[in-house]
Amino acid sequence: MHSFARHFHSEASEASATETKGLIGSGGWRYALGIWFIDTFVFRGQLRELRQRTANLARMQPGEQVLDVGCGTGTLAMEVQSRVGRAGRVAGVDPGTQQIARARAKAARRHVPIEFQIGMIEQLPFPDQSFDVVFATLMMHHLPASLKRQGLAEIARVLKPGGRLVIADFKRKQERQGRAALVSDAGFSEVETEEMRLPRFSAFPGAGIVRAHKS
């Protein structure tokens, strides 16, 4: 992974044996501030652009049920809530306790009814077929292949038939193709990939997006 991407998780710690085997981000407000600083002064808004593109690809409608897996401090979930409206439902899970605490504080300050809770991708705390859309942004690169497969199976479980999955992550092009294959193997169809176009000499490490439907 690109050195700038690693910087986002410089305070990350290894999970215990009972938690996800990916990295758990820590730092709460410091983490959020660090991402804002890097995006603004190093990446020149490329992370914000990626977040907007990710949300657009989900084609959300008012009243839909949406889950953000690996939600961090809740920035994408806030954007999603504005699109599904009060009639919709937005939930976010992350294994980092400080991340979730920060996300809850942001939601309370903005008076938005987002359900943030501690949770792992391999054991999502929701019933079958609960959501119309699931996002997984900038987190899959932390996970070994076996946990990616387990996490995708869990995402498929909580998605409604025909529900949409959108994954955005830092990756080289050949790795994005491998991720698309994993998504197909997990039972998703209509798998599409795209590469985020970057301005010349950009410091942003690049990112790709995978969009798919639950069969």
C-alpha positions in Angstrom: 0.0 0.0 0.0 1.1 3.5 -0.7 3.0 5.3 2.1 0.4 8.0 2.4 -2.4 5.4 2.7 -0.4 3.7 5.5 -0.2 7.0 7.3 -4.0 6.9 7.8 -3.5 3.9 10.0 -0.2 4.7 11.7 -1.9 4.4 15.1 -3.7 1.2 14.2 -3.3 -1.8 16.4 -3.6 -5.5 15.8 -7.0 -7.0 16.8 -7.4 -9.6 19.5 -8.1 -13.2 18.6 -11.8 -12.6 19.2 -12.0 -9.6 16.8 -11.5 -9.1 13.1 -8.0 -10.0 11.9 -7.7 -6.8 9.9 -6.3 -3.6 11.5 -8.3 -1.6 13.9 -7.9 2.2 13.4 -7.7 4.2 16.6 -7.3 7.8 17.5 -10.9 9.1 17.2 -10.8 12.8 16.4 -7.1 12.7 15.7 -7.7 10.1 13.0 -10.4 12.2 11.5 -8.3 15.4 11.6 -5.3 13.5 10.1 -7.4 12.3 7.2 -8.8 15.8 6.6 -5.3 17.3 6.6 -3.8 14.8 4.2 -6.8 15.0 1.9 -6.8 18.8 1.8 -3.1 19.5 1.6 -1.6 16.3 0.1 -4.3 14.6 -1.9 -6.0 17.9 -2.9 -9.5 16.6 -2.3 -9.2 13.3 -4.0 -10.6 11.4 -1.0 -13.7 13.6 -1.0 -14.1 13.0 -4.7 -13.8 9.2 -4.1 -16.4 9.4 -1.4 -18.8 11.2 -3.6 -18.2 8.8 -6.5 -18.8 5.9 -4.2 -22.1 7.3 -3.0 -23.2 8.1 -6.5 -22.6 4.6 -7.8 -25.0 3.2 -5.2 -27.9 5.0 -6.8 -29.6 5.4 -3.5 -33.3 6.3 -3.2 -35.1 8.0 -0.3 -36.3 5.5 2.2 -33.6 2.8 1.5 -31.7 0.9 4.2 -27.9 1.4 4.0 -24.9 -0.1 5.8 -21.4 1.2 5.9 -18.9 -1.5 6.9 -15.7 -0.1 8.3 -17.3 3.2 8.7 -14.5 4.9 10.6 -15.6 8.2 12.1 -18.8 8.2 9.9 -18.0 10.7 7.1 -19.5 8.6 4.3 -22.5 7.6 6.5 -23.3 11.3 7.0 -23.3 11.7 3.2 -25.5 8.6 2.8 -28.0 9.8 5.4 -28.6 13.0 3.4 -29.5 10.9 0.4 -31.9 8.4 1.9 -33.6 11.0 4.1 -35.4 10.6 7.4 -37.5 7.8 5.9 -34.4 5.8 5.3 -32.0 4.0 7.7 -28.3 4.2 7.9 -26.1 2.0 10.0 -22.3 2.0 10.4 -20.0 -0.6 11.9 -16.3 -0.5 12.8 -14.1 -2.5 15.1 -12.5 0.6 16.5 -14.1 1.9 19.7 -12.7 5.4 19.4 -13.8 5.6 15.8 -17.3 4.6 16.7 -17.3 7.1 19.7 -16.3 9.9 17.3 -18.9 8.9 14.7 -21.7 8.9 17.3 -20.6 12.3 18.6 -20.7 13.7 15.0 -24.2 12.2 14.4 -25.5 13.6 17.7 -24.1 17.1 16.9 -25.8 17.1 13.5 -29.0 15.5 14.8 -28.9 12.7 12.3 -30.3 9.3 13.2 -27.4 7.0 12.2 -26.9 3.8 14.0 -23.1 3.4 14.8 -21.9 0.3 16.6 -18.8 -1.7 17.1 -18.8 -4.6 14.8 -16.6 -6.8 12.5 -17.0 -7.6 8.9 -16.9 -11.3 9.5 -19.8 -11.1 12.0 -22.2 -8.3 11.1 -24.7 -7.7 13.9 -27.8 -7.6 11.6 -30.5 -10.0 10.5 -30.5 -11.5 7.0 -31.7 -9.3 4.2 -31.7 -6.1 6.2 -30.2 -3.6 3.7 -30.6 -2.3 0.2 -27.0 -1.1 -0.1 -23.7 -2.0 1.6 -20.6 0.1 1.4 -17.0 -1.0 2.2 -14.6 1.9 1.6 -10.8 2.1 2.2 -10.8 -1.0 4.4 -10.5 -4.2 2.3 -6.8 -3.7 1.8 -6.3 -4.5 5.5 -7.8 -7.9 5.3 -6.2 -11.3 4.2 -7.9 -13.1 1.4 -9.7 -15.6 3.7 -11.2 -12.7 5.7 -12.3 -10.9 2.6 -14.2 -14.0 1.5 -15.8 -14.3 4.9 -16.7 -10.6 5.0 -18.2 -10.7 1.5 -20.3 -13.7 2.5 -21.6 -11.7 5.5 -22.4 -8.7 3.3 -24.3 -11.0 1.0 -26.2 -12.3 3.9 -27.4 -8.9 5.2 -28.2 -7.6 1.7 -31.7 -7.9 0.3 -32.1 -9.8 -3.0 -31.0 -7.4 -5.7 -29.2 -5.2 -3.2 -26.1 -3.3 -4.2 -22.6 -3.6 -2.9 -20.0 -0.8 -3.5 -16.4 -1.3 -2.6 -13.8 1.5 -2.9 -10.2 1.0 -2.0 -6.6 1.8 -2.5 -5.3 -0.8 -5.0 -3.3 -1.4 -8.1 -5.3 -2.2 -11.2 -4.4 -5.9 -11.2 -5.5 -6.2 -7.5 -8.8 -4.6 -8.3 -9.4 -7.3 -10.9 -8.7 -9.9 -8.2 -11.2 -8.2 -5.9 -13.9 -8.3 -8.6 -13.3 -12.1 -8.9 -13.8 -12.4 -5.1 -17.0 -10.5 -5.3 -18.3 -12.8 -8.1 -17.3 -15.9 -6.1 -19.3 -14.6 -3.2 -22.5 -14.8 -5.2 -22.7 -11.3 -6.6 -23.7 -10.5 -10.2 -23.4 -7.6 -12.6 -19.9 -6.9 -11.2 -18.5 -3.7 -12.6 -15.1 -2.0 -11.9 -13.7 1.4 -12.5 -10.5 3.2 -11.8 -10.5 6.7 -10.3 -8.8 9.1 -12.7 -6.2 11.2 -11.1 -4.7 14.6 -12.1 -1.1 14.6 -13.4 1.5 14.4 -10.6 -1.1 13.7 -8.0 0.2 12.4 -4.6 -3.0 10.3 -4.2 -2.1 6.6 -4.4 -5.0 5.8 -6.7 -8.2 3.9 -6.0 -10.6 1.5 -7.7 -14.3 0.8 -7.2 -16.2 -2.4 -7.5 -20.0 -2.3 -7.9 -22.2 -5.4 -7.8 -25.7 -6.8 -7.1 -26.7 -9.6 -4.9 -27.9 -12.4 -7.1 
